Amino acid sequence: MAPASTDDDPDMTPGPAGRLAPPGAALKTDIVVIGGGQAGLSAAYHLKQAGLVPRKKFVILDAAAAPGGAWQFRWPSLTLSTVNRIHDLPGLPFSDMASGETHVQARVAVPRYFAAYEQAFGLRVLRPVKVILVSRRGDRFRVETDRGEFSARGLINATGTWDAPYIPEYPGAERFQGQHLHTRDYRTPQAFAGQHVVIVGAGISALQLLGEISKVTTTTWVTRQPPVFREGPFDDQAARAAVALVEDRVRAGLSPQSVVSVTGLPVTPAVEEMRARGVLSRHPMFTEITEDGVRWANGSEVHADVILWCTGFRSSLDHLAPLMLRRPDAEDGIVMTGRLATQVASEPRIHLVGYGPSTSTIGANRAGRAAASELLTSLAAARPHMTCGGRGKRGRSETTSKQRNRNDRRVSALPFTHTAKATSKETHHGNRH
Ligand SMILES: Cc1cc2nc3c(=O)[nH]c(=O)nc-3n(C[C@H](O)[C@H](O)[C@H](O)COP(=O)(O)OP(=O)(O)OC[C@H]3O[C@@H](n4cnc5c(N)ncnc54)[C@H](O)[C@@H]3O)c2cc1C
């Protein structure tokens, strides 16, 4: 792994093998933000605005090697004119960087914007640093990463969905001789030339990929429910109603639906063109996958070389499994609370942003702000001598912390305190995220 640049970063010199903390020690901070996409950057901006110094009072860990969140991995034909909309991050309009560039690939323009944003606000994201597991350690969280451990009082989780592609189970999937692919794997339509592609899904991505692939080869479009097209404009009122629906679900501890999935499919010029070409002929879901393709309940079959699952993503939360945040029943969701439903009801020191109602660029923005302010308030309440901005009596808070953990020791080269590793391993209660 390439060590992080130290040019502008004299106080974060990676050790051997790019480690940020030596084995057996943890870098101590107040808040760890996990993920440096839209949601994580928004939260970080608001933490900094509240007076917290990056890499001292809070740290942003991002698994990707470069800025851009999941946008850097989107397929090449997704341009600024074919995305839904990229909302501005707080304090720096996207249009300042991408004015009139509708033809530019989203995977180029958005990462460029995020990189400039991180620089402009000195957010000093640590990357690539992948969080493996988070567990409780007394009144703190232990954040295990592939480059060492961190110890934090609060967490803002902003890990998005890109790393958790969802493919529903259908009988026979394992005996299929063709290729199973997911939206995440898509690059160009030319890769499918000469093959018959069964495209599964009724979302915006399914439509876009169907539109492109059907220009170079034959396709069959399959959806669980008939697709819902939105003929009228999608105004603010409709957007708020869609978000409220998802928010109600997560407040009740139900698994979130994506906001986009409840907004309906916009009838764009591309959709009109597909209608005209006759490729929008939708089939109901097949019941079985065969060696050669797919089969419906009435016995009819279609050959497939590729089944392309445009069936969405789940929240990427596996690393939080030891915290047991999910409801212990069949619903298996996380009960959320707080102004914008970013706070975990059973663990107020954890906020999930870019989750549930905030899985859009605008939602992620708002969630980042709410999470930063609510988390600072609850941390200040837990330690009243500290101000929200972390400008409280530093020595006193560290003394208190040392009293809680006698193994703490300071390491002068780093802006954190290293805490000794637990001697007994914490038990992981299954991987339910
Ligand atoms: C194909 C597609 C198109 C979309 N188009 C739009 C659109 O046009 N407009 C819109 O508003 N929304 C769109 N969305 C929704 C979009 O995902 C969100 O709007 C937003 O970009 C997500 O931001 P995020 O910060 O929550 O997640 P991400 O951008 O996914 O960022 C998460 C970050 O967390 C990091 N990470 C993940 N796991 C770990 C870990 N364990 N440790 C450390 N770091 C980790 C990742 O490396 C990544 O950098 C689209 C989604 C998809 C899938």
The ligand as an SDF file (V2000), in Angstrom:
LIG
                    3D

 53 58  0  0  0  0  0  0  0  0999 V2000
  -25.3640    4.6430  -10.1870 C   0  0  0  0  0  0  0  0  0  0  0  0
  -25.7770    5.6730   -9.2040 C   0  0  0  0  0  0  0  0  0  0  0  0
  -26.1040    6.9460   -9.6250 C   0  0  0  0  0  0  0  0  0  0  0  0
  -26.5100    7.9120   -8.7040 C   0  0  0  0  0  0  0  0  0  0  0  0
  -26.8350    9.1510   -9.1630 N   0  0  0  0  0  0  0  0  0  0  0  0
  -27.2090   10.1070   -8.2830 C   0  0  0  0  0  0  0  0  0  0  0  0
  -27.5250   11.4320   -8.7180 C   0  0  0  0  0  0  0  0  0  0  0  0
  -27.4730   11.7400   -9.9090 O   0  0  0  0  0  0  0  0  0  0  0  0
  -27.8870   12.3620   -7.7960 N   0  0  0  0  0  0  0  0  0  0  0  0
  -27.9400   12.0470   -6.4600 C   0  0  0  0  0  0  0  0  0  0  0  0
  -28.2530   12.9200   -5.6460 O   0  0  0  0  0  0  0  0  0  0  0  0
  -27.6390   10.8080   -6.0130 N   0  0  0  0  0  0  0  0  0  0  0  0
  -27.2810    9.8290   -6.8770 C   0  0  0  0  0  0  0  0  0  0  0  0
  -26.9850    8.5750   -6.4320 N   0  0  0  0  0  0  0  0  0  0  0  0
  -27.0240    8.2960   -5.0230 C   0  0  0  0  0  0  0  0  0  0  0  0
  -25.5920    8.5710   -4.5020 C   0  0  0  0  0  0  0  0  0  0  0  0
  -25.0410    7.3610   -4.1480 O   0  0  0  0  0  0  0  0  0  0  0  0
  -25.6020    9.6220   -3.4250 C   0  0  0  0  0  0  0  0  0  0  0  0
  -26.2370   10.7310   -3.8720 O   0  0  0  0  0  0  0  0  0  0  0  0
  -24.2540   10.1010   -2.8980 C   0  0  0  0  0  0  0  0  0  0  0  0
  -23.3020   10.3790   -3.8820 O   0  0  0  0  0  0  0  0  0  0  0  0
  -23.7260    9.1010   -1.9700 C   0  0  0  0  0  0  0  0  0  0  0  0
  -22.7870    9.7590   -1.1720 O   0  0  0  0  0  0  0  0  0  0  0  0
  -22.2160    9.0680    0.1060 P   0  0  0  0  0  0  0  0  0  0  0  0
  -21.2090    9.9730    0.6880 O   0  0  0  0  0  0  0  0  0  0  0  0
  -23.3300    8.6360    0.9890 O   0  0  0  0  0  0  0  0  0  0  0  0
  -21.5550    7.7030   -0.4170 O   0  0  0  0  0  0  0  0  0  0  0  0
  -20.3190    7.4030   -1.3670 P   0  0  0  0  0  0  0  0  0  0  0  0
  -20.1410    8.3790   -2.4520 O   0  0  0  0  0  0  0  0  0  0  0  0
  -20.4670    5.9740   -1.7330 O   0  0  0  0  0  0  0  0  0  0  0  0
  -19.0560    7.5530   -0.3930 O   0  0  0  0  0  0  0  0  0  0  0  0
  -18.7740    6.5980    0.5850 C   0  0  0  0  0  0  0  0  0  0  0  0
  -17.3030    6.6360    0.8710 C   0  0  0  0  0  0  0  0  0  0  0  0
  -17.0730    5.7780    1.9850 O   0  0  0  0  0  0  0  0  0  0  0  0
  -15.9100    5.0210    1.7380 C   0  0  0  0  0  0  0  0  0  0  0  0
  -16.0160    3.7790    2.4910 N   0  0  0  0  0  0  0  0  0  0  0  0
  -16.9020    2.7690    2.3270 C   0  0  0  0  0  0  0  0  0  0  0  0
  -16.6770    1.7970    3.2270 N   0  0  0  0  0  0  0  0  0  0  0  0
  -15.6230    2.2010    3.9720 C   0  0  0  0  0  0  0  0  0  0  0  0
  -14.9020    1.6310    5.0560 C   0  0  0  0  0  0  0  0  0  0  0  0
  -15.2260    0.4380    5.5760 N   0  0  0  0  0  0  0  0  0  0  0  0
  -13.8560    2.3100    5.5780 N   0  0  0  0  0  0  0  0  0  0  0  0
  -13.5090    3.5270    5.0880 C   0  0  0  0  0  0  0  0  0  0  0  0
  -14.1670    4.1190    4.0540 N   0  0  0  0  0  0  0  0  0  0  0  0
  -15.1970    3.4620    3.5100 C   0  0  0  0  0  0  0  0  0  0  0  0
  -15.8870    4.7940    0.2360 C   0  0  0  0  0  0  0  0  0  0  0  0
  -14.5720    4.5480   -0.2090 O   0  0  0  0  0  0  0  0  0  0  0  0
  -16.4570    6.1160   -0.2790 C   0  0  0  0  0  0  0  0  0  0  0  0
  -15.4180    7.0300   -0.5510 O   0  0  0  0  0  0  0  0  0  0  0  0
  -26.5800    7.5960   -7.3300 C   0  0  0  0  0  0  0  0  0  0  0  0
  -26.2560    6.2980   -6.9020 C   0  0  0  0  0  0  0  0  0  0  0  0
  -25.8620    5.3490   -7.8300 C   0  0  0  0  0  0  0  0  0  0  0  0
  -25.5240    3.9550   -7.3490 C   0  0  0  0  0  0  0  0  0  0  0  0
  1  2  1  0
  2  3  1  0
  2 52  2  0
  3  4  2  0
  4  5  1  0
  4 50  1  0
  5  6  2  0
  6  7  1  0
  6 13  1  0
  7  8  2  0
  7  9  1  0
  9 10  1  0
 10 11  2  0
 10 12  1  0
 12 13  2  0
 13 14  1  0
 14 15  1  0
 14 50  1  0
 15 16  1  0
 16 17  1  0
 16 18  1  0
 18 19  1  0
 18 20  1  0
 20 21  1  0
 20 22  1  0
 22 23  1  0
 23 24  1  0
 24 25  2  0
 24 26  1  0
 24 27  1  0
 27 28  1  0
 28 29  2  0
 28 30  1  0
 28 31  1  0
 31 32  1  0
 32 33  1  0
 33 34  1  0
 33 48  1  0
 34 35  1  0
 35 36  1  0
 35 46  1  0
 36 37  1  0
 36 45  1  0
 37 38  2  0
 38 39  1  0
 39 40  1  0
 39 45  2  0
 40 41  1  0
 40 42  2  0
 42 43  1  0
 43 44  2  0
 44 45  1  0
 46 47  1  0
 46 48  1  0
 48 49  1  0
 50 51  2  0
 51 52  1  0
 52 53  1  0
M  END
$$$$
